[in-house]
Amino acid sequence: MKTTYNVILALGLCLASGQVLSQPNHGIEKVGTMFDFWGQPQGIVLFENYAYVSASQAGIRIIDISEPNRPEEVAVFDGISIAGCLAIEERTLLVADQMGGIFILDLSNPLEPAIVDSVMEYQGHGIGAVTSMLYRGGYAYLSMSRSVLIIDLNDPHNPEFVFQYDIGEYISGIVLANNKLIACEDDSLDVFSVANPRQTDYFGRFILDGIVDPRYGIDAVTAEGDVLYISYRDSIYSIDISDFDDRHILGSVNVGDYQQHITIHNGIGYSFSGQALSVIDFRNPAEMVILSSMAISNWESHSAISDSWLYLVSPRNGMSVIDVEELDNPEVATSIGNCDGIFRAQVINDCLMLHLNSDSDSLSHRYDISDIAHPTEIEPLHYPWIKQEQIQNEFLYTKGDSGLVVYYVDDSGEPEPVSYVNIDRQLGSIVNIAIGEGFVLAATFRDALITIDIEDPYSPRLLGVSDNMIDRAEEMALVDRTCYIKIGTVIYAVNLTDLENPRRNSCFAMNGVFQKMVANENMLCLLLRQEVRDTTFVTIYDRQNPTLPQLRSRYQAPFGEMITDIAIKDEYLLLDCSDSLRIFDCHDLQHPLLSGSYPAGRLTGKILIYDHYWIQHLHNHLNIFDFSEVLAVNPEKESNLQPSTLFLSAFPNPFNSSTTISYTLPAPGHYAIDVIDIQGRLVTKLSDGWREAGSYREVLNGGEIASGQYVMRLNSNRESQTTPITMIK
């Protein structure tokens, strides 16, 4: 019986802070997960009768290997955003988060790993993605692109940094050999003495003259005793490193291809290329001998070995179990885990459509989700992937060689062409389409907008053509008789009241790099990014006059966070952010209120909406959230909205005469809002006192401060939130 343990860690424990902050969900309830692919495995370790596989966004998969030829997945630990490389010693498991930092897990209960601490910072700087990791004698050895770190974990509850060194070259891997830590670069080795890790010394850099050409670099590395084994191109070399000043090659063996990974166990080496496993006798490093070789397709593989069983994980095959009792005749006993991924997903009516990484370009899986707790697979759609705007009811509308093609799609999933609308070739081919009530709006390669009547899909007819109006429409959002079209850095509003004569009414520039556009009868929202500050924000426009939308408010992600996707449901704006799912009540477009949130760690995805369900599309699975509680809240009763964490925003920003500061408080307590200049000095205190939980607004008068850039800071006893503001006079 497989059990999923959903462990949510809102904020990792930084060595600098020594405090974990919880972030409960409010108004959004996770009700399930659909499809559960492993994603791309990043590592494997063994403990007692279990294998722990880090499966990227799919968490840590826990496999019972008490019977190696009959492995069974028994649990999943998903408390880490994107699980990377692993290392283990006794009952302590280290997991690198590919978003940065490492987590320390206690395996006292092997099926329920418990996070006891995390390491996210070093001397005020965030730890980047860890590329390789070792754990020996109570110390963790980490490589991060161009530097190495050593952390004392003798007390896992109190990790302590003891050494850091910037190498300056890309590190392909690290190994430990006889009290030496060796970092491998393209054609050289950086060596550190770690007899006492708390007093680590840099031993020096050694160029592998005559062995490695820096144009190609070292492919894989491992060590045993005083012998270092490196894979370079089609050979494995053994190098005596007992004295680095007198290092020399002991021997070499040709394995026929470059190797991605080498594991040594009891003097026997297991070397993996993308195409084969080679078993090599390393017991005499001067005379290495290939004992056997077997074809096995395992690109980007990682392995672990116990007794006579080799466990190999890869993106293609999940975990393969290989019987190596007979070294001259290894045999794959079994495999477990599906490492496919969800390339695209969308919801059309009651149908969920998925396109998997392993699918052909002309196949989309379909599921009836009218009962979302029990999705039912129906016949797949045998047609190249389509946009949501291209299908309506049982008809599919798409571009043909010189016009619009209409297909009828029945339950068999085999589209049948039923009609065609020819378009003058001088107008160019169709580049984008949007479907309205009874009509199709098509934008062509040569700047024309074309409207087509589809009241009768079997007999569509051309309604109107407006040429030289739109320059290659990149994105389109159609609501009623108004279409918003993104071209370059501008959004155009096109009036379709008269379908025979589409007219461009207005346009406005975007103050950021376009990410996404969504619209409904209430509002138009743009997700934008500022490259200079690397921040994301959403601008919200009022559609009271659809062809002349007015900017009403803007929500900017707090510093260090990113908004990855947006969606609209009635008067609510949904955001998938880098630490949580958030819903804002936009009944008052000038002052959106946080009305729901769910702590998602740092796991972000795309948003699909089905009725009152939020479907979060991740690479390897779909999370299902019910936000009906948010929709049921009376928007006039702000006191009922209990936010789950601090939020702070300012609009307008930049501002001249004044700006409105909107903020939400998760619990009663003492709060203060300060305005700080770029030197960190307090300029003015906007608010300071006791507040009940809820949403509030304050006005900052521009006359109180000089022109320039400032930081608005909201402080509580437990956490703080900041947002940049700019005053222009």
PyMOL commands that set and color helices and strands:
alter all, ss='L'
color gray80, all
select helices_A, chain A and resi 197-199+244-246+285-287+388-390+425-427+628-632+638-640+702-704
alter helices_A, ss='H'
color red, helices_A
select strands_A, chain A and resi 3-5+29-36+43-47+50-54+60-64+72-77+83-89+92-97+102-106+114-119+121-122+125-126+132-136+139-144+147-152+160-166+173-177+180-184+188-193+201-207+220-224+227-232+235-240+248-254+261-265+268-272+276-281+289-295+302-306+309-314+318-323+331-336+342-348+351-356+364-368+376-381+391-392+395-399+403-408+416-422+430-436+439-444+449-453+461-466+475-479+482-487+490-495+503-509+513-519+523-530+535-542+550-556+563-569+572-577+580-585+593-599+606-610+613-617+621-626+647-651+658-665+669-677+682-691+694-701+708-715+720-727
alter strands_A, ss='S'
color yellow, strands_A
deselect
rebuild
show_as cartoon
